[in-house]
Amino acid sequence: MNFSGALLKWYDQNARVLPWRSHPSPYRTWVSEIMLQQTQVESVIPYFERFMQRFPNFESLAMATQSEVLSLWEGLGYYSRARNLHKAAQLVMAEYGGKLPSTSKQLMQLPGIGRYTAGAIASIAYGQSEPALDGNIRRVYSRLLALEEPLRSPASEKLLWSFAREACPNERAGDFNQALMDLGASICLPNQPLCPQCPLQANCQAFQQGSQNQIPVVEKKAPVPHYIVTAAVIQQEGLVLIQQRPQKGLLGGLWEFPGGKLESSDANLAACLQREIWEEIGARILIGPAFGVYKHAYTHFRIRLHAFLCQLEPGQQVTETDSLRWVQPSQLAGFAMGKVDRQIAENLNKDLLQ
């Protein structure tokens, strides 16, 4: 199935105007591809532009602190991407002389770069004939092949990667992969694809069969778990206590108001919060007024967080460490936080201004 000519002709006339395409370089391609992992283009654009202003090259990114990188990333989510980006920049400076490797094999040795990202960078930044397979491309290829295997299953992944390798042209491979991404984003939509406008209509087996709305086959997901969480806004002499999350895991390296998940053994929210603060910080607290209820959806679960204004019990002390800080509420803006903790911080500052 040879369709690269028709696809590239369409791309030349319809390519999206994106900041990382306007002034291409291996560095800009790499940063954009990391940001685009699991995030829509529209959300990425302002973050990419701010990131380029602050960190225009590998050297500036490598020399930054992790805190600086996370602060600039705040709100984009999936923070392991930011940590890996920072680590990879340091490796590029230390081991590759400040130049991003050009082969998929070498690229996959860097933190945060998997098979798709390596193929995308190698083809777009270096013109190598390397296949790429993101969500949009999977959908396009599934319809071209009228693939009946469920998306992301081992069988479909094997078939799609094999097809992607075969379809990738020797010339303009980067444009070819980007054209597929654009086609999936604008024409080959998840629901009600715009088949009459598609340059690959004649090559599409799903369209020929009239099954484009049933393909790709997506397995039903399990119900998303919902957790009740508590957080303590512990105040002392005009300061508030925050702690840094472990580097590995959800929101790694970000700062938060201490607390944790309601367990079946907890009598109520207050008991949960007192237990969590004792386990995490080794201090006992007095729980004051409620300070809002905050909802947030993560990739695999949702939370409903109950925040409370708190104080240490008389005689209790909490000493600062690298991961535990007493700060003025006005200083909270300088600490990278997840969405919910940022909302709490902003509400705390609003209250102080009233």
C-alpha positions, -999 to +999 in steps of 0.1 A: +000+000+000+018+031-013+001+063-002+030+086+008+027+108-023-010+116-018-004+122+019+026+145+014+007+165-012-021+170+012+003+179+040+021+205+018-013+223+015-028+217+050+001+213+075-007+229+109+013+259+118+031+250+150+059+268+169+083+238+168+078+235+131+084+272+124+120+272+135+129+235+136+159+221+154+167+188+171+163+205+205+129+221+197+117+188+182+127+168+212+111+192+237+079+194+217+076+156+214+081+151+251+054+178+258+030+162+233+031+128+251-005+123+263-012+160+259-032+179+232-014+203+209-035+233+220-024+228+256+012+223+247+017+255+226+019+281+253+041+259+275+064+252+247+068+289+239+075+298+276+099+269+279+119+280+248+122+315+262+136+303+295+155+273+282+165+279+245+191+251+243+204+220+260+230+240+280+205+263+297+182+234+305+210+212+319+222+240+341+188+247+356+176+232+389+149+206+388+127+231+408+130+256+380+120+231+354+090+218+374+078+253+380+078+261+343+060+228+337+034+234+363-001+227+350+009+206+320+008+174+341+027+141+338+056+156+357+079+127+351+083+141+316+098+173+330+121+154+353+132+131+324+137+161+301+160+177+327+180+145+332+183+139+295+196+175+289+223+168+314+232+135+298+233+152+263+257+178+276+279+153+295+280+124+270+271+137+236+288+171+235+256+190+237+241+174+205+211+152+206+218+117+192+204+111+157+195+074+158+165+058+174+187+033+192+207+061+208+177+083+215+160+055+234+189+055+258+178+089+271+153+092+299+117+097+288+122+085+252+104+054+240+099+038+207+074+064+193+093+095+205+126+081+192+111+075+158+095+109+157+127+128+166+149+107+143+126+113+113+116+149+120+149+163+133+173+142+112+153+130+082+158+094+090+134+068+076+120+058+110+084+050+117+063+066+145+031+055+161+012+079+183-026+079+190-035+097+158-013+075+136-027+043+152-062+054+143-053+063+107-034+030+102-062+009+119-087+023+094-064+019+064-060-018+074-096-022+087-079-037+118-102-057+139-078-064+167-084-041+198-062-010+199-031-013+221-034-051+222-001-070+216-014-083+183-025-049+170+008-033+182+028-059+163+007-054+131+007-016+133+045-012+139+052-036+111+029-016+088+044+017+100+079+004+091+068-007+057+049+025+049+076+050+060+093+065+029+130+070+025+125+106+016+106+132+038+100+107+065+096+134+091+070+152+070+053+119+064+050+112+101+038+147+109+013+145+080-002+113+096-004+132+129-022+161+113-045+138+093-056+121+125-061+154+143-081+171+116-097+145+092-094+109+106-112+119+138-121+094+166-158+099+159-174+108+126-142+110+105-144+134+076-138+108+050-149+129+020-120+152+027-094+125+033-065+122+008-062+085+016-099+076+010-090+053-019-064+034+003-087+030+033-102-005+037-124+007+066-140+033+043-144+008+015-162-015+040-182+014+056-167+004+090-148+036+097-170+045+127-164+010+142-126+011+138-104+013+157-118-013+181-113+000+216-117-023+246-139-010+274-119+004+303-125-006+339-144+020+361-121+048+373-114+046+411-125+075+432-106+084+464-113+108+493-082+127+503-073+152+531-048+180+533-036+201+562-028+238+558-007+240+590+000+276+600+024+289+626+035+325+632+024+336+597+041+307+580+026+276+564+041+241+562+047+224+528+065+192+519+081+179+488+068+146+473+093+118+466+111+121+433+096+088+420+059+084+416+029+106+410+037+144+410+073+135+419+094+164+432+064+188+435+055+205+467+022+200+485+002+205+517+007+173+538-021+148+540-033+116+524-060+092+515-090+083+537-086+046+547-114+023+558-099+023+593-103+061+597-133+071+617-137+104+598-118+130+578-103+145+609-090+111+620-075+105+586-057+138+586-043+134+621-031+099+612-015+111+580+003+140+596+016+118+623+029+092+599+044+117+574+058+144+597+057+129+632+036+158+647+002+161+662-022+188+650-053+206+659-078+206+631-096+239+625-121+251+599-126+234+565-107+251+537-125+239+506-132+208+487-112+202+455-117+177+427-092+165+402-090+137+377-057+119+371-050+094+344-062+063+363-082+077+392-100+107+406-098+124+439-120+146+461-097+165+485-109+181+517-085+207+530-085+220+566-068+249+584-046+234+611-021+242+639+004+222+657-007+210+691+010+229+720+045+216+725+048+201+690+076+212+667+084+205+630+119+212+620+127+221+584+145+196+562+152+195+524+117+182+518+098+201+546+096+239+546+079+266+566+072+294+541+052+326+539+020+322+519+033+348+494+063+325+487+042+296+476+042+308+440+078+299+439+073+263+446+061+239+419+028+223+428+001+201+413-032+216+403-051+210+435-023+222+459-019+253+437-056+260+441-053+257+479-022+281+478-041+307+457-071+305+480-049+309+511-034+341+496-068+354+486-080+350+522-050+368+536-057+398+513-093+401+525 
